[in-house]
Amino acid sequence: MVLSGLTAFAVALMASFALTWPVRQFALHAGFVDVPNARKVHLRPVPLLGGLAIYAGFVIAVAVTVPSGMRMQVVGILIAATLLAITGILDDSGKLHHQVKLFVSMPVAAFILVFAGVRAEVFSRILGGATGAWLDIVLTIFWVVGITAAFSILDHMDGLCAGVAAIAAAFFTISAALDGQRLVCTLAAAALGASLGFLRWNFAPAKIFMGDGGAMFLGFLMATLGLKLRPTGLHPLADWLTPVLILAVPIFDTTLISISRARRGMLPFTSPGKDHTAHRLSNCGLGHKRAVLAMYALGIVCGGLALAVSHFSYVQIIVVCCLLLLLATFAVISLERSPYEDQRSVLKSSALEKQPTGMD
């Protein structure tokens, strides 16, 4: 199992790293670039399509390392992931309405995952029967759509989404290896290698962006790994708490902007702006690069706690949950008071810039 994981990591790392440069050249040649505007932090056009290198690196690694007996379920995972990657690329090109990915592509991908045999097992353990199974399907769809969307909107600073995904994939790999889950370990190791290979080109100053195709692809993989991971802990609560902790960074960021934008009368996933966690940390004096590194650090701390929680008793897990909720609440309140750019003012200024000046 360890050899399979190491091979998947190495193949994905080399493939993703090697393919990013030709993908970048193609994006430049085809004019597939992200142009700066009022709601973005980069100041020059940057090529998109980096998600293609991530996708290719992952698929090549999986094709090489996953045993034939495990490939049926992997095929279902790849079909759903491919759907999201294509949807993201179409969205990046402006050929698709952005709400299609949230309300159509992501739920469809979740259904494909369910049909492939990957779903949550929470309510079925508690309630049993058809009711528990249907509730688990609903939870699976909510989880897949939520995590995929969280990574989609996390891709707003150089190296942030790829780095957070790499850290999460690393902890999924370790946890799966400790619990003897070969397939999860291999898939997570491939995601880790693909993310790190691309991160070499994406860390500040980024030479290429992954685009929504890459962000949605990675988000879907992280959601899938969270569903398939089965920690052998002292208490069943560790089964769902472990993936939540591993993915704490995108979950917290999505929670923060959802609360903040809803409070301002805005729709969380359809109102992009510079009000994410990393934006606020940057505005507090860290700057872009150190804000991203701070997000990495948070991911490492939460990932380490995820590995430890499987050894906790029921009482210890409850205490940890209460402390985490208190810390998260305090962080949301503190960050909401920190400086950020209100999207409404950005939209207003952009609209004014587009108005004729009478000097044409």
N, C-alpha and C positions, 0 to 999 in steps of 0.2 A: 504493500500500500504506500509506504514512504517513497519507494522508487518510482511508482506511478505518479505520485504527486510532484516529485522533483522533476521528472521528465516533462510533465505537463507545464510546470512553471517555466522550465528552461526553453521549451519549444515556443510557448506563447510569448515569452520575453523577447527572444531573438526575432521571431516573426513580426511582432508588433513594432519593435524598434526599427527593423530593416524596411518595413513597408511604409512607415510614416512619411519618409522623405519623398518617395515617388508619388504617394497620395497627395502630399503637399504641392508638388510640382503640377500634378494634374488639376488640382483645385485652382491654382493660380492661372493655368492655361485656360481653364473653362470659365474663369471669372467667378468661381464659387467662393466668395470672400465675405467676411462679416465686416460691414462698414460701420465705423463709429457713429454714435448718436448720443442724444442727451441722457439716455438711461443706461449707457454702457461705460465701462471704466477704461477700455483701451482707446488709444488716440490715433491709431493707424489701422488701415484695413488688414485683416489677418485671415489667411486661408481657413476654410472649414473642411469638412469631410474626414477629420481625423478619426472619427468613429469607425470608418471603414477599416483602418489598420487595426484597431482594437478588436473589431468583429472578426477579421481574418485571422489574427493571432490566436484568438480563443478557439475558433472553429478548427483550425489546423491542429492545435494542441489536443483538442478533444478527439478528433478523428484518429490521431496517432496513439493516444493513450487509453481511451475508454475501451474495456473489453467488449467483445461482440455480444455477450449475454446481457449487457446493461444498456445497449444502444437504443432499444425501442423507446424507453422513456426519454432518453437524451434527444431523440429525434423530435418528440413533441415539444421539448423545451426549446430546441433550436428553431422550430417552426414559429413558435410564438415570439421568440427573441428577434427573429428575422423580420417578422411583421412590424415590430416596434422600431427596428433600425430603419426600415424603408419609410415608415411613417415619419420618423424624425427627420430623415434626409429631405423628404418632400416638404415638410414644414419649414426646414431651413431654407429651401429654395423659393419659398413663398407660393408654392403650388397647392397648398393645403391649408384650410382654416385651422387655426391652432386648437380650437375646441374639439376637433375630430379626434385628436390623439388622446384627449382626456376622457371623452364620453363614448368613443367607439373603439379605437385601437387597443387601449389599455384593458378595458373590460373583456374584449374578445380574446386578447392574449391570456388573460386570467382564466377564461373558460377553456381555452386550449390546454392550459396547464392542468386544470381539473380533470379533463378527459384523458390526459397523459398519466393520471394517477398521482399527481402532486397536489396536496391540499393540506390545510390545517387539520389538526386532530386535538381540538380543545373541547368543544361541546359534545362530541361523540364519546369522549371519556367520562364526561360529567353526566350527561343525560342518556346517552345511548340511543339506539333505534334510529328511525328515519328523521325525527326532529333534530337530533344531535348532528346527523350527517348533513342535513340541509343548512343548518346554522353554520357548520364548518365551511360549507361552500361559499356562503355569504361572507364569512370572515376572510376566506382566501381571496375573494374578489376585492374586498376592501383593502386587504394587506398589499396585494400586488399593485393595484391602482395607486394606493397611497405612497408606497416606497418608490415605484417607478416615477411618479410625478415629483416626489421629493428630490430625486437625483436630477430630474430634468430641470428644475428651477435652481438646483445647487450649482450648476455650471455657469457661474457669473464672475469668477476671478481665475487668473492664470493658475493652473495646477490644482485647483480646489477639488473639483469633482473627481478627477483621476486619482488624486492622492487619498481622498477620503474613501473611495472605492477600494483602492489598494490595501489600505489599513484594515478595512472591514473584511476583505477577502483573506487577508493574512490570518485574522482571528478565526474566521470560518474554517480555514485550512487546519489550523492548530487544534481547534475544538473537535473537528471531524476526525482528525488523526488520533487524538486521545481516546475517542469513543469507537474507533474501528470502523468508521463509515467511509469505505473506499471511494464510492462514487462521488459523494459530497466533497471529500478531500481533493479528488482529482479536478472536479469542476471549479472549486474555489482556488486551487493552485493555478489553474489555467487563467482564471479571471485576474488573479494577482499578477501573473506575468504579463498579460496583455495590458493591464493598467500601468504597470511600471515601465514597460517598453515605450508606451506612448508618453508617459510623464516626462521622460527625458527631453522631449520636444515641446512639451506643454507648460513646464514650470516657468515662472517669470524670468525673463520676458518671453512669453509664449511665441513660438514660431508657427504654430497651428492650433486651431481649436477642434475639439471633438464634435461639436455641433450637437443638436438635439438627438440625432441618430445614435451617437455614441453614448450620450448621457442616459437616454431611455434604455438602451441596450444594457448598460452597466446596472442601472436601477432595477431592471427586470431580473438580471442575474442575481443581484443581492437579495431581492424578494424571494426568488426561488430557493436560494441557499438557506434562507431563514426558515422556509417551510420544510425543507428536507432535513435540516439539522435536528438530530434527536439526542440531546445530551443525556447521559446516564447519571442524573443527579440524585441527591438524597430525597428530593421532593418534586412532584410533577410541575410545580410552579416554575422551576428552573427551565423547563422545556420551552416556555414562551418568553421568559425573561431574558434568557441568553441571547437570542437573535435581536430582541429589542435593544439590549445594551450595546451589542456590536454595531447596530445601525442607529445609535443614539444621536449622532451628529446630524444626519439629514432629517431625522424625526424631530429633533429640537428646532432646527432651522425652519422647517415647515410649520411647526406649531407657533413659533414666534411671529412669522409674517402673517399667518392666518389670523391670529388674535389681533395683531397690529392693524392689518388692512381691514378686517371686519369692523374694528372699532372706529375706523375712519370712513366706513360706509363703502368699502371697495371689495371686489371679489378677489379672494386670495390668489387663485391660479390664473386669472385672466388680466391681472393688473401688475405687470412687471415693474420693478423699480429698484433703487439702490437702498433698500431697507432690510436686507438680509443680515444675518449675524455677522458675517465677515465684513460687510460694509460698515456696520456700526463699530466693530472692533477697530477697523482701519481709521474711522473718523475720531476714535478716542485717542489716537496718537500712535497706534501700532504701524500704520501704513499697510499697503496691500500684502507684501510678502510676509511680514510677521503676523498679520491677521490670518493668513492661510496656514502658517506654521502653528498658530494657536489652535486652529481647528483640527490640525493633525494631532496635536498633543491631547486634545479632548477625546478624539477618537481612540487614541492609544490607552488612555486612562479607562475609558468605558469598556474597551475591549478586554483589558486586563481584569476588570471587575466581572465581565461576562464569564471569563474562564474560572474565576474564583467562586461565582455564585452557585455553580453546580455542586459544590461541596458544603453549601450552607444548609442549615436545618430550616424548617418551616418558619419558626419565630425569627430567625436571622434574615430570611428572605423578606418577611413582612417589614422588619425594621429597615432594611435596605430600600425597599419600595417607598416607604414613608419619607426617608431621608432624601431620596432622589426626587420625589415630588416636591418637597420643600425647596431643594436646591434649584430645580427647574423653574418653580414659581418665582423665586427670588431673582434668578437670571433673566427671566422674561420681563419682570418689572424693571430691573436695572437697565437692561438693554433698550427697553421701550422709552426710557428717559434719556438715553444717549442720543447724540446727533445723528440724523439720517436725512436723506433727501426724499421729500414727499412726492410721490409719483404724480399727484394732481398738478403740482407746480411745474413738473417736467413736461407733462402733456400740454399745459397751457403755453409754456414757452416755446415748445415745438410747433404748436399751432400758429403762434404769432410769427415764428420764423418762416412758415410756409405762406403767409399772407403776402400779397403783392405790395411792394413798397412805393410804387409810383415812379421809380427811377429806372424802370426797364427801358 
